[in-house]
Amino acid sequence: MSELRTKAEHTEAIRRDRRVAVVVNTRSRRGRRHYFEVIEQIHNLGFEPLAELSVYNPKKLRDLLDAALATKPDLLIVGGGDGTLSSAVRHVAHRDVALGVLPLGTTNNFARSLGLPLDLAGAIRVFTTGKVADIDLGMADDREFANLASFGVSVEVAGKVKPWLKRIIGRPAYPLTALTVLPGHKPFRAYITVNGKRHELLTHQLNIANGRFHGGWQVARDISIDNGLLVAYQLGSGKKLRLLGETLIRATTGRWRSLAGGPFVMGQEMLLETDPPMAADVDGEVRLRTPIRLRVVPNGVRVMVPEDFHDR
């Protein structure tokens, strides 16, 4: 890990020297349509990017992020959906470079968790008016994640949701796809051990969040991406009808609750076991299986956020 400047020094360097590199996923929902607009607006704010890279082949994303970081920017500006931004988070974690976020995806959970404007002009303006903050980094075994690890129905949904449906209706594509998956889905038993206490539940869907949003809706009013805690919660229960109700409510109202009202399990570290063993969707990538040890690394990654973001 490189030696880090203070956040105030880092913010001042970005405003003074304008050393940025730009990577935009042009396969994302809005990336291709807005790529040249993004570049133009960044130039209009007085930035002369050290690199301007577009990603059409997702397999090239990591190499292009490495190429952008090789120019030694103070700010790495990345445009795309949550999967693209999660990859970027893993690249800048523990480094003396801040991540600038352009919300170009369907749900934009990470951008929402940072309190960023979801319009391009507003998000780009943050690069000149905002500040550098450090936020929590989630770890699922040895894999970093920015927003969410999920288990159950959502893993199947992620593999079945149609790209054309996401393009047409946006974030409701996920709960609507869930309604087609749910009839054939079997509940599972989950065991979450936190601070020596073992919690048991039967459910169709379990989420463990580092960020504040899931599916474009806030998990709870008082959840934070910068409080040093992971939050585990289920949608519905072992009964399909209850999960159906939760899914419809979230799809139509985005209802949000308080952490104090539960049912939530919170902690800095969690051991998750399931019966049967299950695949994990970690920020959109299905690579791990339970049992999994999850933990949070406080202040593990630097980001550019609006001035009013509460940085702990």
C-alpha positions as CSV (number, residue, x, y, z in Angstrom):
1,M,0.0,0.0,0.0
2,S,1.4,3.4,-1.0
3,E,1.7,6.2,1.5
4,L,-1.5,8.3,1.4
5,R,-1.8,12.1,1.5
6,T,-4.4,13.6,3.8
7,K,-7.8,13.8,2.2
8,A,-7.6,17.6,2.2
9,E,-4.2,17.5,0.4
10,H,-5.7,15.0,-2.1
11,T,-8.7,17.2,-2.8
12,E,-6.5,20.2,-3.3
13,A,-4.2,18.3,-5.7
14,I,-7.2,17.3,-7.9
15,R,-8.5,20.9,-8.0
16,R,-5.1,22.4,-8.6
17,D,-3.3,19.9,-10.9
18,R,-6.3,18.3,-12.7
19,R,-4.5,15.0,-13.1
20,V,-7.3,12.6,-14.1
21,A,-7.7,9.5,-16.2
22,V,-11.0,8.4,-17.7
23,V,-12.3,4.9,-18.4
24,V,-15.9,4.5,-19.6
25,N,-17.6,1.1,-20.2
26,T,-19.4,1.6,-23.5
27,R,-21.2,-1.7,-23.0
28,S,-23.1,-0.3,-20.0
29,R,-26.7,0.9,-20.3
30,R,-25.8,4.5,-21.1
31,G,-22.0,4.3,-21.7
32,R,-21.9,4.1,-25.5
33,R,-24.6,6.8,-25.9
34,H,-22.9,9.3,-23.6
35,Y,-19.1,8.6,-24.1
36,F,-18.3,11.6,-26.2
37,E,-20.6,13.8,-24.1
38,V,-18.7,12.7,-20.9
39,I,-15.3,13.5,-22.5
40,E,-16.5,16.9,-23.7
41,Q,-17.9,17.9,-20.3
42,I,-14.8,16.8,-18.5
43,H,-12.7,19.0,-20.9
44,N,-15.1,21.9,-20.5
45,L,-14.3,21.9,-16.7
46,G,-10.7,22.4,-17.4
47,F,-9.4,18.8,-17.2
48,E,-7.0,17.4,-19.8
49,P,-7.2,13.7,-19.1
50,L,-3.9,11.7,-19.1
51,A,-5.9,8.8,-20.6
52,E,-9.3,8.6,-22.3
53,L,-10.3,4.9,-22.6
54,S,-13.5,3.2,-23.7
55,V,-14.3,-0.4,-22.8
56,Y,-16.3,-2.4,-25.3
57,N,-15.0,-5.8,-24.4
58,P,-15.6,-6.4,-20.7
59,K,-12.7,-8.8,-20.6
60,K,-10.4,-5.8,-21.3
61,L,-11.7,-3.8,-18.4
62,R,-9.0,-4.7,-15.9
63,D,-6.2,-4.1,-18.3
64,L,-7.6,-0.7,-19.3
65,L,-8.0,0.2,-15.6
66,D,-4.4,-0.7,-15.1
67,A,-3.4,1.3,-18.1
68,A,-5.3,4.3,-16.8
69,L,-3.6,4.0,-13.3
70,A,-0.2,3.7,-14.9
71,T,-0.5,7.4,-15.9
72,K,-0.5,8.2,-12.1
73,P,-3.7,10.3,-11.9
74,D,-4.9,11.8,-8.7
75,L,-8.5,11.0,-9.8
76,L,-9.5,7.9,-11.8
77,I,-12.9,8.7,-13.4
78,V,-14.9,5.6,-14.2
79,G,-18.2,5.4,-16.0
80,G,-20.4,2.3,-16.0
81,G,-22.8,0.2,-14.0
82,D,-22.2,-1.3,-10.6
83,G,-20.1,-4.2,-11.9
84,T,-17.7,-1.8,-13.7
85,L,-17.4,0.4,-10.6
86,S,-16.8,-2.6,-8.3
87,S,-13.9,-3.6,-10.5
88,A,-12.6,0.0,-10.3
89,V,-12.9,-0.1,-6.5
90,R,-10.8,-3.2,-6.3
91,H,-8.1,-1.4,-8.4
92,V,-7.9,1.8,-6.3
93,A,-8.4,0.2,-2.9
94,H,-5.6,1.2,-0.4
95,R,-4.0,3.4,-3.1
96,D,-3.3,7.2,-3.1
97,V,-5.8,7.7,-5.9
98,A,-9.5,8.7,-5.6
99,L,-12.3,7.1,-7.7
100,G,-14.6,9.5,-9.6
101,V,-17.9,7.9,-10.4
102,L,-20.1,8.4,-13.5
103,P,-23.4,6.6,-13.0
104,L,-24.1,4.9,-16.3
105,G,-25.8,1.7,-15.2
106,T,-29.3,0.5,-14.5
107,T,-29.6,0.7,-10.7
108,N,-26.4,2.8,-9.9
109,N,-26.4,1.5,-6.3
110,F,-22.8,2.6,-5.7
111,A,-23.4,6.2,-6.9
112,R,-26.5,6.4,-4.8
113,S,-24.6,5.2,-1.7
114,L,-22.2,8.1,-2.3
115,G,-25.0,10.7,-2.6
116,L,-24.0,11.5,-6.1
117,P,-26.2,13.2,-8.6
118,L,-27.5,10.6,-11.1
119,D,-27.4,13.0,-14.1
120,L,-24.1,13.2,-15.9
121,A,-23.6,16.9,-15.7
122,G,-24.2,16.8,-11.9
123,A,-21.9,13.9,-11.4
124,I,-19.1,15.4,-13.4
125,R,-19.5,18.7,-11.6
126,V,-18.6,16.9,-8.4
127,F,-15.0,16.5,-9.7
128,T,-14.5,20.2,-9.3
129,T,-16.8,21.1,-6.4
130,G,-16.6,17.9,-4.3
131,K,-14.0,16.4,-1.9
132,V,-12.0,13.3,-1.4
133,A,-13.5,10.9,1.2
134,D,-12.6,7.4,2.4
135,I,-15.3,4.8,2.6
136,D,-15.6,1.2,3.7
137,L,-14.5,-1.7,1.6
138,G,-16.3,-5.0,1.9
139,M,-14.4,-8.3,1.8
140,A,-16.0,-11.7,0.9
141,D,-13.2,-14.1,1.8
142,D,-10.3,-12.4,-0.1
143,R,-12.5,-10.7,-2.7
144,E,-13.2,-6.9,-2.3
145,F,-16.7,-5.6,-2.9
146,A,-18.2,-2.1,-2.9
147,N,-21.9,-2.7,-2.4
148,L,-23.5,-6.1,-1.9
149,A,-23.1,-9.9,-1.5
150,S,-26.3,-11.7,-2.1
151,F,-27.6,-15.3,-1.9
152,G,-30.7,-17.0,-3.2
153,V,-33.2,-15.8,-5.8
154,S,-31.1,-12.8,-6.9
155,V,-28.3,-15.1,-8.1
156,E,-30.7,-16.7,-10.5
157,V,-32.2,-13.4,-11.5
158,A,-28.8,-11.9,-12.3
159,G,-28.2,-14.7,-14.8
160,K,-31.7,-14.4,-16.4
161,V,-32.5,-10.7,-16.5
162,K,-32.7,-9.7,-20.1
163,P,-30.4,-6.8,-21.3
164,W,-33.2,-5.4,-23.5
165,L,-35.5,-5.3,-20.5
166,K,-33.0,-3.4,-18.5
167,R,-32.5,-0.9,-21.3
168,I,-36.3,-0.3,-21.7
169,I,-37.5,-0.2,-18.1
170,G,-34.4,0.2,-16.0
171,R,-34.2,-1.0,-12.4
172,P,-37.8,-2.6,-12.2
173,A,-36.3,-5.3,-14.6
174,Y,-34.8,-7.1,-11.6
175,P,-37.9,-7.5,-9.4
176,L,-40.0,-8.3,-12.5
177,T,-37.5,-11.1,-13.5
178,A,-37.6,-12.3,-9.8
179,L,-41.3,-12.9,-10.2
180,T,-40.7,-15.4,-13.0
181,V,-37.9,-17.2,-11.0
182,L,-39.6,-17.4,-7.6
183,P,-42.2,-20.2,-8.4
184,G,-39.5,-22.8,-8.9
185,H,-37.1,-21.6,-6.2
186,K,-36.6,-23.5,-2.9
187,P,-35.9,-21.8,0.4
188,F,-32.6,-22.3,2.2
189,R,-31.4,-22.1,5.8
190,A,-28.8,-19.5,6.6
191,Y,-26.6,-19.3,9.7
192,I,-24.9,-16.0,10.4
193,T,-22.3,-15.8,13.2
194,V,-21.5,-12.3,14.5
195,N,-19.5,-11.6,17.7
196,G,-19.9,-15.2,18.8
197,K,-23.7,-15.2,18.4
198,R,-25.3,-17.5,15.7
199,H,-28.4,-16.3,13.9
200,E,-30.5,-18.8,12.0
201,L,-33.1,-18.0,9.4
202,L,-35.1,-19.7,6.6
203,T,-35.5,-17.6,3.5
204,H,-35.4,-17.4,-0.3
205,Q,-33.2,-14.3,-0.4
206,L,-30.3,-13.0,1.9
207,N,-28.3,-9.9,1.3
208,I,-25.2,-8.6,3.1
209,A,-24.6,-5.0,2.3
210,N,-21.7,-2.6,2.6
211,G,-23.5,0.1,0.6
212,R,-26.8,1.8,1.2
213,F,-28.8,0.7,-1.8
214,H,-30.0,-2.6,-3.4
215,G,-31.8,-2.6,-6.7
216,G,-31.8,1.2,-6.7
217,W,-33.7,1.4,-3.4
218,Q,-32.3,2.3,0.0
219,V,-32.0,-0.7,2.3
220,A,-32.8,1.4,5.4
221,R,-32.9,5.1,6.3
222,D,-29.9,5.0,8.6
223,I,-27.6,2.6,6.7
224,S,-24.2,4.0,5.6
225,I,-21.3,3.0,3.3
226,D,-18.9,4.6,5.9
227,N,-19.9,3.3,9.3
228,G,-17.6,0.3,9.6
229,L,-20.4,-2.2,9.6
230,L,-21.9,-4.8,7.3
231,V,-25.7,-5.3,7.4
232,A,-27.3,-8.7,6.7
233,Y,-31.0,-8.8,6.0
234,Q,-33.5,-11.1,4.3
235,L,-36.3,-10.3,1.9
236,G,-39.5,-12.1,2.9
237,S,-39.0,-15.5,4.6
238,G,-39.2,-19.1,3.7
239,K,-42.7,-18.5,2.3
240,K,-42.9,-17.6,-1.3
241,L,-46.0,-15.5,-0.9
242,R,-44.2,-13.2,1.6
243,L,-41.2,-12.8,-0.6
244,L,-43.6,-12.1,-3.5
245,G,-45.1,-9.3,-1.4
246,E,-41.7,-7.9,-0.5
247,T,-40.6,-7.9,-4.1
248,L,-43.8,-6.1,-5.3
249,I,-43.6,-3.5,-2.5
250,R,-39.9,-2.8,-3.3
251,A,-40.6,-2.7,-7.0
252,T,-43.4,-0.2,-6.7
253,T,-42.6,1.9,-3.6
254,G,-38.9,1.4,-2.8
255,R,-40.0,1.1,0.9
256,W,-37.2,1.7,3.4
257,R,-36.9,0.9,7.0
258,S,-34.7,1.8,10.0
259,L,-31.9,-0.5,11.1
260,A,-33.4,-0.2,14.6
261,G,-36.6,-1.8,13.4
262,G,-34.9,-4.9,11.9
263,P,-34.8,-7.6,10.9
264,F,-31.1,-6.8,10.4
265,V,-27.9,-8.4,11.7
266,M,-24.9,-6.0,11.8
267,G,-21.2,-6.4,12.5
268,Q,-17.7,-5.8,11.3
269,E,-17.2,-9.5,10.5
270,M,-19.6,-12.3,9.7
271,L,-19.4,-16.0,9.0
272,L,-22.1,-17.1,6.7
273,E,-23.0,-20.8,6.3
274,T,-26.0,-22.1,4.3
275,D,-27.8,-25.4,4.0
276,P,-27.4,-26.3,1.2
277,P,-24.1,-24.6,0.2
278,M,-24.9,-21.8,-2.2
279,A,-23.3,-19.6,-4.8
280,A,-22.7,-15.9,-3.9
281,D,-23.3,-12.9,-6.1
282,V,-20.6,-10.4,-5.1
283,D,-21.2,-7.1,-6.8
284,G,-22.5,-8.9,-9.9
285,E,-19.9,-11.6,-10.1
286,V,-20.8,-15.2,-9.1
287,R,-17.4,-16.8,-8.1
288,L,-17.7,-17.8,-4.4
289,R,-19.7,-20.4,-2.5
290,T,-20.7,-20.7,1.1
291,P,-19.4,-20.9,3.7
292,I,-18.0,-17.4,3.4
293,R,-16.3,-15.1,5.9
294,L,-17.3,-11.5,5.2
295,R,-15.8,-8.4,6.9
296,V,-15.4,-4.7,6.4
297,V,-12.2,-2.7,6.0
298,P,-13.0,0.8,7.3
299,N,-11.8,3.6,5.1
300,G,-10.4,1.2,2.5
301,V,-11.0,3.2,-0.6
302,R,-10.9,6.9,-1.6
303,V,-13.7,8.4,-3.6
304,M,-14.8,11.8,-4.9
305,V,-18.1,12.8,-3.3
306,P,-20.3,15.9,-2.9
307,E,-19.1,18.4,-0.3
308,D,-22.1,17.6,2.0
309,F,-21.2,13.8,2.2
310,H,-20.8,12.8,5.8
311,D,-17.2,11.4,5.9
312,R,-16.4,9.6,9.2
